[in-house]
Amino acid sequence: MRFWWHLVMSYREVSYDELRQYCTPSKMAILDDLFNVIVSGFDSVDGWIDRCESQLPIVVNRLDEMAEN
């Protein structure tokens, strides 16, 4: 299943070094915090979202918005 998933996904994963190259230091700090939360357990992700939501824009799927209208 995992192999199949990798074949059908259309996005390209980025390395940590690529993130460091293209993200600002403040965004990198937020991402580092997220990575640490994930390592400690997915139950903590909601807390991370609550802490960081005001610092990062919320991603909105505009296709869903258009379908609602």
N, C-alpha and C positions, 0 to 999 in steps of 0.2 A: 504493500500500500504506500509506504513512504517513497519508494523509488518511483512509482507511478505519479505521485503527487509532485515530485520534482520535475518530471517530464512535462506535465500539463500546465505548470505555473508559468505565467507570461512575464513576470517581473524578474529583475536581476538583483540578487543579494549583494550587499556591499560589505566590505571588510571594516574592521574597527579603525584601521588607519585611514580608510577613505572617509569615514565619518569625521574623524579628527581633522582631516584636510578641508572638508566643506562645511562643517558646523562651527558656529561661534563657540568660544569657550563657555559662555553661559548655557547654551543648549547642550554642549557636551557634558557639563556637570549634571544636568537634568537626566540625560541619557545614561550616564554612569550610575546615577541613583537608581534608575529603572533596572539596569542590568543587575545591580546588587539585589534589588527586591526580587527579581525573577529567580535568581540563584537561591535566595532564602525561602522561596515558596510563592506560588501564584496567589495564595490567599492575601498577600500583602499588596497586590497590584491596585486594588480599590483605594487603599490608603495613599498610594503614590499618586493616583489620579487626583484625589482630593487635594493633595499638597501642591501639585504642579499645574492644575487646571487653569489657574489665573495667570500663569507665566507663559503658557503655550496656547496658541489658537486651537480651537476645537476643529477637528476634521469633519466636514459635512459632505455626505454623498449627495451631490447636486442632482444626480439622476433620480434619486428617491424623492427629492423635493419637487422636481418637475412632474413626476408621476402622480404626486398628491394633488397638484393643481390642475 
